[in-house]
Amino acid sequence: MNDLVGDRERGRIGMLGEDSPYPMLVADASGAIEQVNEAARSLLRGATGVAPPWLARAHRVHSARPAGPGREPARGPIGERLFEAHPVYADSGRVTWWLIDVTGQQQAMETLRAERDSAASMVDAATELLASLNLDRCLEAAARLAVRHLAEAALVVMPLGSRRYEIAYCDSQGDAVRKNMSLDPRTMPGLAEALQGFPPVPACWINPAQVPGWVLRERPGRIRGAVVISLLGYGMSVGALILLRRSAGFSEQEEVFARLFAARAGTAISIARLYAEQESITDMLMAGLLPPIMPHLDGVEVAARYRAAGDSARVGGDFYDVYPAAGSGRASLVVLGDVSGKGLEAAVLTGKIRDTLRALLPLADDHQRVLEQLNDVLLAGDGLRYVTLVLAAVERRGTQVELRLTSAGHPPPMIVRDDGSVDVARADGTLIGLLEQVSSVTETVLLRPGEKCLLYSDGVVEARGGPLGDEMFGYERLREELQGCVGMPIAALAERVQMLASQWGGDREQDDIAIVAIGAPGATEGPTA
């Protein structure tokens, strides 16, 4: 477009919009400006005195294509404002351009877009923070996300007690790293207050010169601002977030994002820490419920196998314990039991029964009395819960092993003889925890070298599956399989029985399984498994 016309053109504006508050320009087909109104003269002369280049380019396009897509408004800056130019076509290729100030609209759109992007970023950050209940990964994610959205480098500081702190550090060059270290939070201004969490403290901006080396690490010259933000989870401080930035201060948008991010990170860390504490407590309690490490029994071979029902279960209602002889002339005691029910409730009762039996070890030579005492304990408890048991007093007699077997409602032990035959022990009795009076039958069995006795829970014989899909494994099938186990090492025997029950059940849900095999060492067999 040519330079704006002078005063001689003003008289030609008339009805075309001289008094309109919107700037108006009329240009001919060549781009020469024929008319402008007062608003346009004031706007354009206040800027550069000529039509802005973006409007000149738009006029050439509209003059060449006066219909279709060419009618779309053009947009561009005039001074510090943004205008939208709307064309109105006339004869002889003239175009009238009406300019509308859209600066406020554009700013509103940019603000809306920024808020939408910020909200999307916050959703992504919250999703990543809560993606894992692992505390270490949660701390690393918080540091990594803080760098992605807010800072050049970030540290998440979580107190562990006794002046120990877990610190997750991340910068723009790599992944987050963690370090457990001893430090005085007072060396970092604002950190001690942020770690207290109550009363709540605002974000504290720190002069980089006051930031200690353990925070700055290897980038002291690149930091222009540092801020400490408290991380609160459910009203309590779980740590603090330290941001190292190339600029001091937050923009309004960054201020809002930082506040929301700290709240989400604090919540995620609080949840992960609570889960870690519960997991630690569970592991501690579980240690007393898990099957024991098999102890050594002098002159006797012992092997055991255990499988809790369910793919994720670690303990169940089946259990075994082996107690070596407390002194000379005393027999070792092997206990295998099956508590009613499954899962954690059964496991808790299992722990109670095992603790009671451990307390009754001084009475171990008298199986009937042990069972009576245990029965009294269970009857005194809450709920109708019971247990079946088999007790085996084990004693070496020269080259043989003597077993005194007592059953309390439990599947009968089976003895694998060296000639391939399998005997079923006649031990019998009532289960424990239902009746006020319990009865039991004890049978004494001698194992010659190489012979073995198998104690097992009903999860073996009651495993359902097989070719028909719902057939029990059964006592007879177990007895037949044991006939082929002559000469088998003690550990292999226990493994073989567990494998048979598992294969028979296939993919069907099965009961808990506990197995203990006791053997008299043979001339060709190795040491205790």
C-alpha positions in Angstrom: 0.0 0.0 0.0 1.1 3.6 -0.6 1.5 6.2 2.1 -1.7 7.4 3.7 -3.5 10.1 1.9 -3.4 13.6 3.3 -6.1 16.0 4.4 -7.5 16.4 0.9 -8.9 12.9 1.1 -10.7 13.4 4.3 -13.6 15.1 2.8 -14.4 12.0 0.8 -15.0 9.8 3.8 -18.5 11.1 4.6 -21.0 8.3 5.1 -18.3 5.7 4.8 -17.4 5.9 8.5 -15.7 9.0 9.4 -17.3 8.9 12.8 -17.0 5.2 13.3 -15.0 4.1 16.4 -13.5 1.3 14.3 -10.5 2.2 12.0 -11.4 2.0 8.3 -9.3 2.1 5.1 -10.4 1.9 1.5 -7.9 0.8 -1.1 -8.2 0.4 -4.8 -7.1 -2.6 -6.9 -3.5 -1.4 -7.1 -3.3 -1.1 -3.3 -3.4 2.7 -3.2 -5.3 4.0 -0.2 -8.2 6.1 -1.2 -10.0 6.8 2.0 -9.4 6.5 5.8 -11.5 7.6 8.7 -10.4 9.5 11.8 -9.9 6.4 13.9 -7.6 4.9 11.2 -5.5 8.1 10.8 -5.1 8.3 14.6 -4.1 4.6 14.8 -1.7 4.4 11.8 0.0 7.7 12.2 0.5 6.9 15.9 2.3 3.8 14.8 4.4 4.1 11.7 2.5 6.5 9.4 2.1 3.8 6.7 -0.1 0.8 6.5 1.5 -2.2 8.3 3.1 -4.8 6.0 0.8 -7.6 7.0 -2.2 -5.5 5.8 -0.5 -4.7 2.6 0.1 -8.4 1.9 -3.5 -9.3 2.8 -4.7 -6.6 0.4 -2.8 -8.1 -2.5 -4.2 -11.6 -1.8 -7.8 -10.2 -1.5 -7.5 -8.1 -4.6 -6.3 -11.1 -6.6 -9.0 -13.5 -5.1 -12.0 -11.4 -4.1 -14.1 -14.5 -3.3 -13.9 -17.8 -1.4 -11.1 -18.3 1.1 -9.7 -14.8 0.3 -12.6 -13.3 2.3 -11.1 -14.6 5.6 -10.0 -11.7 7.9 -6.3 -10.9 8.2 -4.6 -10.5 11.5 -1.5 -8.6 12.6 0.1 -6.1 15.1 -0.1 -2.4 15.1 2.1 -1.0 17.7 1.6 -3.1 20.9 -2.0 -4.1 19.9 -3.3 -6.9 17.8 -5.9 -6.1 15.1 -8.1 -8.2 12.9 -8.8 -6.7 9.4 -12.2 -7.6 7.8 -12.5 -7.0 4.1 -15.7 -5.6 2.4 -15.5 -5.7 -1.4 -16.8 -2.9 -3.7 -16.7 -2.4 -7.5 -13.6 -1.8 -9.5 -11.5 -4.0 -7.2 -11.8 -1.7 -4.2 -11.6 -3.2 -0.7 -12.7 -1.6 2.5 -10.8 -2.8 5.5 -12.4 -2.5 9.0 -9.9 -3.0 11.8 -11.0 -4.5 15.1 -8.8 -4.6 18.1 -8.6 -8.2 19.3 -5.7 -7.8 21.8 -7.9 -8.6 24.7 -9.5 -11.6 23.0 -6.1 -12.9 22.0 -4.8 -12.5 25.6 -7.9 -14.3 26.9 -7.3 -17.1 24.4 -3.6 -17.4 25.4 -4.5 -17.4 29.1 -7.1 -20.0 28.5 -4.7 -22.1 26.5 -2.0 -21.7 29.1 -4.5 -22.7 31.8 -5.6 -25.7 29.8 -1.9 -26.7 29.2 -1.2 -26.2 32.9 -4.2 -28.4 33.9 -3.2 -31.1 31.4 0.4 -31.0 32.8 -0.9 -31.2 36.3 -3.1 -34.2 35.4 -0.1 -35.9 33.8 2.1 -35.1 36.8 -0.5 -36.4 39.3 -0.9 -39.6 37.2 2.9 -40.2 37.1 3.2 -39.5 40.8 0.5 -41.9 41.8 1.6 -44.6 39.2 3.5 -46.5 41.8 3.2 -47.1 45.5 7.0 -47.6 45.7 8.3 -44.8 47.9 11.7 -44.5 46.1 10.1 -44.3 42.7 7.6 -41.7 44.0 10.5 -39.5 45.3 12.3 -39.8 42.0 9.2 -39.0 40.0 8.5 -35.8 42.1 12.1 -34.5 41.5 11.9 -35.4 37.8 8.5 -33.7 37.3 9.6 -30.6 39.1 12.5 -30.2 36.7 10.3 -30.8 33.7 7.8 -28.1 34.7 9.4 -25.7 37.2 13.1 -25.7 37.6 16.6 -26.2 36.3 17.2 -28.7 39.1 15.2 -30.0 42.0 15.6 -31.9 45.3 13.0 -33.7 47.3 14.0 -34.0 50.9 12.2 -36.5 53.1 13.1 -36.9 56.8 13.9 -40.4 58.1 14.6 -39.6 61.7 17.8 -39.2 63.7 19.0 -36.4 61.4 18.9 -38.8 58.4 17.2 -37.7 55.2 16.4 -39.4 51.9 17.1 -37.0 49.1 16.0 -37.4 45.5 17.9 -35.1 43.1 17.3 -34.4 39.4 18.6 -31.9 36.9 17.9 -31.3 33.2 20.8 -33.5 32.2 19.7 -36.9 33.6 17.5 -39.1 35.6 16.7 -38.7 39.3 19.2 -40.1 41.8 18.6 -40.8 45.5 21.0 -40.5 48.4 20.5 -41.2 52.1 22.5 -38.7 54.1 22.9 -37.0 57.4 22.5 -33.2 57.4 21.4 -30.2 59.4 18.4 -28.7 57.6 19.3 -25.3 59.1 22.2 -25.1 56.6 19.5 -24.4 54.0 17.5 -21.3 54.8 13.7 -22.1 55.0 14.2 -25.9 54.9 13.7 -26.5 58.7 10.5 -24.5 58.6 9.2 -26.3 55.5 10.0 -29.7 57.0 7.9 -28.8 60.1 4.9 -28.1 58.0 2.9 -26.6 60.8 2.0 -23.9 61.0 2.0 -23.8 57.2 4.7 -21.6 55.7 4.7 -20.0 52.2 7.3 -20.8 49.6 10.6 -19.3 50.7 12.9 -17.7 48.1 16.6 -17.9 48.9 19.5 -15.9 47.6 21.7 -18.4 45.7 24.7 -17.2 47.7 23.0 -18.7 50.8 22.4 -22.1 49.2 24.8 -24.8 50.6 26.9 -27.0 48.4 25.0 -30.2 49.1 22.0 -28.5 47.4 23.8 -26.8 44.5 26.0 -29.8 43.8 27.9 -29.0 40.6 26.0 -26.0 39.2 26.4 -22.9 41.5 27.1 -20.5 38.7 24.0 -21.4 36.7 21.4 -20.7 39.4 19.8 -17.3 39.8 17.0 -18.2 42.2 16.2 -20.9 44.7 12.9 -21.7 46.5 11.9 -24.1 49.3 8.3 -25.4 49.3 6.8 -27.6 52.0 5.3 -30.9 50.9 2.2 -31.6 52.9 0.3 -34.9 52.8 -3.0 -35.1 54.7 -2.2 -32.1 56.8 1.3 -33.3 57.8 4.7 -32.5 56.3 6.2 -35.4 54.5 9.2 -33.4 53.3 10.3 -30.4 51.3 10.9 -29.5 47.6 13.9 -27.4 46.7 13.8 -25.8 43.2 16.9 -24.3 41.6 16.0 -21.9 38.8 17.7 -19.7 36.3 15.4 -16.9 37.3 14.2 -15.6 40.6 10.5 -15.5 41.3 7.5 -17.3 39.8 5.2 -16.0 37.2 1.5 -16.0 38.2 1.0 -19.2 36.2 4.1 -20.8 37.7 3.0 -19.8 41.2 -0.3 -21.6 40.8 1.3 -24.7 39.2 4.0 -24.9 41.9 1.4 -24.7 44.7 -0.8 -27.4 43.1 2.2 -29.6 42.3 3.5 -29.4 45.8 0.1 -30.5 47.1 -0.1 -33.5 44.7 3.5 -34.5 45.3 3.0 -34.3 49.1 -0.1 -36.5 48.8 1.6 -39.1 46.6 4.6 -39.3 48.9 2.4 -39.6 52.0 0.5 -42.5 50.4 3.7 -44.2 49.3 5.3 -43.8 52.7 2.2 -45.1 54.4 2.2 -48.1 52.1 6.0 -48.7 52.7 5.4 -48.6 56.5 2.5 -51.0 56.3 4.6 -53.3 54.0 7.4 -53.2 56.5 5.1 -54.1 59.3 3.5 -56.8 57.2 7.0 -58.3 56.4 7.9 -58.2 60.1 4.7 -60.0 61.0 5.0 -62.3 58.1 8.4 -63.4 59.2 6.8 -65.2 62.1 4.2 -66.9 59.9 6.4 -68.1 57.1 7.6 -71.7 57.2 10.9 -72.1 59.1 14.3 -72.8 57.7 14.8 -76.6 58.1 17.1 -77.2 61.1 19.6 -80.1 61.2 18.6 -83.2 63.1 21.5 -85.4 64.1 21.4 -88.7 62.2 18.0 -88.0 60.6 17.1 -86.7 57.2 14.3 -84.1 56.9 13.0 -82.1 53.9 9.9 -79.9 53.6 7.9 -78.1 50.9 5.2 -75.4 51.3 2.8 -73.7 48.9 0.0 -71.3 50.0 -3.2 -71.2 48.1 -3.5 -68.5 45.5 -0.9 -67.0 43.2 -0.1 -64.0 45.4 -0.4 -65.6 48.8 2.7 -66.1 50.9 1.1 -67.8 53.9 -2.0 -69.8 54.5 -3.6 -72.2 56.9 -1.1 -75.1 56.5 2.1 -75.1 58.5 5.0 -77.2 59.8 7.7 -76.8 62.4 10.7 -78.9 63.3 12.1 -78.6 66.9 15.5 -80.3 67.5 15.8 -82.3 70.7 16.3 -80.1 73.7 18.8 -82.4 75.3 20.1 -85.9 75.5 17.5 -88.5 75.9 14.9 -86.3 74.4 13.3 -86.7 70.9 13.1 -84.1 68.3 9.5 -83.0 67.4 8.1 -82.5 63.9 4.6 -80.9 63.7 2.5 -80.5 60.6 -1.0 -78.9 60.7 -3.9 -77.5 58.8 -6.0 -74.7 60.1 -9.5 -74.3 58.9 -10.0 -71.6 56.3 -7.6 -69.8 54.0 -5.8 -66.6 53.6 -4.7 -64.1 56.2 -7.2 -65.0 58.8 -6.1 -68.6 58.7 -2.5 -67.5 58.7 -3.0 -65.4 61.9 -4.5 -68.5 63.6 -1.6 -70.5 62.4 0.8 -68.1 64.1 -1.2 -68.4 67.3 -1.1 -72.2 67.2 2.6 -72.4 66.4 3.4 -70.0 69.3 1.3 -72.2 71.6 3.0 -75.4 70.5 6.4 -73.7 71.0 5.4 -72.9 74.5 4.3 -76.5 75.1 7.6 -78.0 74.0 8.5 -79.0 77.6 5.5 -81.4 77.4 6.5 -82.7 73.9 7.1 -86.3 75.1 3.4 -86.5 76.0 1.5 -85.9 72.7 -1.9 -86.4 74.3 -1.3 -83.7 76.9 0.1 -81.3 74.2 -3.1 -81.7 72.2 -5.3 -81.2 75.3 -3.5 -78.0 76.2 -3.8 -76.7 72.6 -7.5 -77.6 72.5 -8.1 -75.5 75.7 -6.4 -72.5 74.1 -8.4 -72.7 70.9 -11.7 -73.2 72.8 -11.0 -70.1 74.9 -10.5 -68.0 71.8 -13.1 -66.1 69.7 -14.9 -67.9 66.8 -15.2 -71.5 65.8 -11.8 -72.3 64.4 -10.1 -75.7 64.5 -6.9 -77.4 63.4 -5.8 -80.9 62.4 -2.4 -82.0 63.4 0.1 -84.7 63.1 3.0 -84.9 65.7 6.1 -87.0 65.0 8.6 -87.6 67.8 11.9 -88.4 66.0 14.8 -90.2 67.6 17.9 -92.0 66.1 18.2 -95.7 67.2 21.5 -96.9 65.8 21.1 -97.1 62.0 17.3 -96.8 62.3 15.0 -93.8 63.1 12.2 -94.3 65.6 9.0 -92.2 65.0 6.1 -91.9 67.4 3.3 -90.6 65.2 0.1 -89.0 66.7 -2.7 -87.7 64.5 -5.4 -85.3 65.5 -7.9 -85.5 62.7 -5.1 -85.3 60.1 -4.5 -87.4 57.0 -2.4 -90.5 58.0 1.4 -90.4 57.5 2.7 -92.8 54.8 5.9 -94.9 55.2 7.9 -95.7 52.1 9.7 -99.1 52.8 13.0 -100.1 51.1 11.2 -103.0 49.3 8.8 -100.6 47.5 5.8 -101.1 49.7 4.0 -98.2 51.3 2.5 -98.5 54.8 -0.2 -96.2 56.1 0.2 -95.2 59.8 -2.7 -96.1 62.0 -2.4 -92.9 64.0 -5.8 -91.3 64.5 -7.6 -88.8 66.7 -10.1 -86.0 66.9 -9.4 -82.6 65.5 -8.4 -79.7 67.9 -10.6 -76.7 68.7 -14.2 -78.1 68.5 -14.8 -80.5 71.3 -14.0 -80.2 75.0 -12.4 -83.6 75.1 -9.9 -84.8 72.5 -8.6 -88.3 71.9 -5.6 -89.5 70.0 -3.9 -92.7 68.9 -0.1 -92.9 68.8 1.8 -95.4 66.7 5.5 -96.2 66.9 7.3 -96.8 63.5 10.9 -97.8 62.8 12.5 -96.6 59.7 15.4 -98.8 58.4 18.2 -97.1 56.4 16.8 -95.6 53.2 13.2 -95.7 54.4 11.1 -92.5 54.7 7.9 -91.2 56.3 5.8 -88.6 54.6 3.7 -86.1 56.5 1.3 -84.0 54.3 -1.7 -81.8 54.5 -5.0 -82.6 52.8 -4.1 -80.1 50.0 -2.2 -83.0 48.5 -4.9 -85.7 48.5 -7.8 -83.3 48.0 -6.3 -81.6 44.9 -8.9 -81.6 42.2 -8.2 -81.9 38.6 -6.8 -84.8 36.5 -8.2 -85.9 33.1 -11.8 -85.5 34.1 -11.1 -82.0 35.5 -12.8 -82.5 38.9 -11.4 -85.7 40.3 -9.5 -85.7 43.7 -5.9 -86.9 43.7 -6.8 -89.2 46.6 -4.9 -91.4 49.0 -4.6 -94.4 46.8 -3.0 -92.5 43.9 -0.6 -90.9 46.4 0.3 -94.4 47.7 0.9 -95.7 44.2 3.1 -92.8 43.4 5.2 -93.3 46.5 5.9 -96.9 45.6 8.0 -95.6 42.8 10.0 -93.3 45.1 12.2 -96.0 46.7 15.8 -94.8 46.9 14.9 -91.3 46.1 16.7 -88.6 48.1 14.7 -87.1 50.8 14.4 -83.6 49.2 13.5 -85.1 45.9 10.7 -87.1 47.6 9.2 -83.9 49.1 9.5 -82.1 45.8 8.0 -85.0 43.9 4.8 -85.0 46.0 4.3 -81.3 45.7 4.8 -81.5 41.9 2.3 -84.3 41.6 -0.4 -82.4 43.5 0.3 -79.2 41.5 0.2 -81.0 38.1 -3.0 -82.8 39.1 -4.7 -79.6 39.9 -3.5 -77.7 36.8 -4.8 -74.2 36.6 -7.6 -74.8 39.1 -7.6 -73.0 42.4 -6.0 -75.3 45.0 -5.7 -75.6 48.7 -2.6 -74.9 50.8 0.0 -77.6 50.7 2.5 -78.5 53.4 4.8 -81.5 53.2 7.5 -82.9 55.5 9.5 -86.0 54.7 11.6 -87.8 57.4 14.1 -90.4 56.6 16.7 -92.8 58.0 20.0 -92.2 56.0 20.8 -95.1 53.7 24.3 -96.3 52.8 24.2 -94.6 49.4 22.3 -91.5 50.3 23.7 -88.1 51.0 23.3 -85.8 54.1 20.2 -84.1 55.3 18.4 -82.0 52.6 
